[in-house]
Amino acid sequence: MNKQSDETLLEVLTEIRNWIRAAAHGPVKTLLEAALPDKKSRSAYLMFDGTVSVEQVRAACKMSPNAVVALTSRCVAMGLMEARLDKKRVRLFDLNDFGLFPDAEIKAGGKGE
C-alpha cells in the first residue's frame, strides 16, 4: 500500500472505532456494574493491568484467592478482561471512563494515591 492509502485507511478505522466506542458505552457500563458490584471488586479489577499477579491483587484488596479467581473468570467470560498466555490478566476498560470509580484508592500495580 502507498502512504496515502494507509493514511485514508487509518482515518476510516479511527472513525469506526469512535462510533463503536460511543455505541458501546452504555452496554459496557451495564456489564461493568453487573460484574463489579462493589468497591472491593472494582479495586481488584483496576489493578489488573497485566503487571500484577492474582496474589498481589488478593493481598492489596483483602480478598480470598477464590474470590479473585472467580472475579477474573467472570470478567474474562464477559469480555471485560483479557487472559494472556503468561497467565496475567488485563482489564480492558478504565472504570473512571464510566464514572464507576472516580475516587480510586488503589491504582494499577497496587499503588495507592
QUISUL-V458192 format. One record per residue. N is the residue number from 0. PHI is phi in whole degrees, 0 to 359 (999 if undefined). PSI is psi in whole degrees, -180 to 180 (none if undefined). OMEGA is omega in radians with two decimals (NA if undefined). Layout:
N_PHI_PSI_OMEGA ; N_PHI_PSI_OMEGA
This chain:
0_999_151_3.09 ; 1_268_171_-3.04 ; 2_299_-41_-3.11 ; 3_294_-42_3.14 ; 4_290_-32_3.06 ; 5_296_-43_3.13 ; 6_295_-41_3.11 ; 7_296_-44_3.12 ; 8_299_-43_3.12 ; 9_298_-42_3.10 ; 10_299_-44_-3.14 ; 11_295_-45_-3.14 ; 12_295_-38_3.09 ; 13_296_-42_3.13 ; 14_294_-41_3.09 ; 15_299_-45_3.12 ; 16_301_-44_-3.13 ; 17_296_-41_3.11 ; 18_293_-40_3.12 ; 19_295_-43_3.10 ; 20_303_-47_-3.12 ; 21_296_-43_-3.10 ; 22_291_-31_-3.04 ; 23_268_-7_-3.05 ; 24_304_-52_-3.13 ; 25_298_-52_3.13 ; 26_298_-38_3.13 ; 27_293_-41_3.11 ; 28_299_-42_3.12 ; 29_298_-43_3.10 ; 30_297_-45_3.13 ; 31_299_-42_3.12 ; 32_297_-38_3.14 ; 33_289_-42_-3.09 ; 34_283_-28_-3.05 ; 35_234_74_-2.99 ; 36_285_-15_-3.07 ; 37_225_171_-3.07 ; 38_298_-38_-3.11 ; 39_295_-45_3.14 ; 40_291_-33_3.10 ; 41_290_-38_3.07 ; 42_298_-45_3.13 ; 43_297_-46_3.13 ; 44_303_-45_-3.13 ; 45_298_-33_-3.11 ; 46_290_-27_-3.07 ; 47_285_84_-3.14 ; 48_249_10_3.13 ; 49_94_-2_-3.12 ; 50_248_-14_-3.06 ; 51_250_157_3.11 ; 52_266_167_3.05 ; 53_301_-39_-3.13 ; 54_296_-41_3.11 ; 55_296_-42_3.13 ; 56_294_-44_3.14 ; 57_303_-47_-3.11 ; 58_292_-45_-3.09 ; 59_294_-36_-3.08 ; 60_263_-1_-3.14 ; 61_54_53_3.13 ; 62_242_159_3.07 ; 63_284_153_3.10 ; 64_303_-39_-3.14 ; 65_296_-38_-3.14 ; 66_293_-39_3.14 ; 67_291_-43_3.12 ; 68_297_-42_3.11 ; 69_297_-42_3.12 ; 70_299_-49_-3.12 ; 71_294_-39_3.12 ; 72_297_-45_3.13 ; 73_298_-45_-3.10 ; 74_292_-38_3.08 ; 75_295_-45_-3.13 ; 76_297_-33_-3.12 ; 77_274_-3_-3.14 ; 78_80_22_-3.12 ; 79_259_-10_-3.09 ; 80_213_152_3.14 ; 81_248_138_3.05 ; 82_259_119_-3.12 ; 83_269_162_-3.14 ; 84_299_-30_3.13 ; 85_280_12_3.11 ; 86_72_8_3.06 ; 87_277_151_3.10 ; 88_251_144_-3.11 ; 89_227_123_3.08 ; 90_291_148_-3.11 ; 91_258_-10_-3.09 ; 92_225_151_3.04 ; 93_262_120_-3.08 ; 94_299_-28_3.10 ; 95_298_-31_3.12 ; 96_295_-19_-3.09 ; 97_247_7_3.14 ; 98_66_25_-3.07 ; 99_262_-13_-3.10 ; 100_205_56_-3.06 ; 101_291_-21_-3.12 ; 102_252_49_-3.06 ; 103_303_126_3.07 ; 104_262_-25_-3.12 ; 105_242_126_-3.13 ; 106_257_175_3.07 ; 107_308_140_-3.13 ; 108_80_2_3.06 ; 109_84_11_-3.11 ; 110_271_127_3.09 ; 111_281_167_3.11 ; 112_285_none_NA
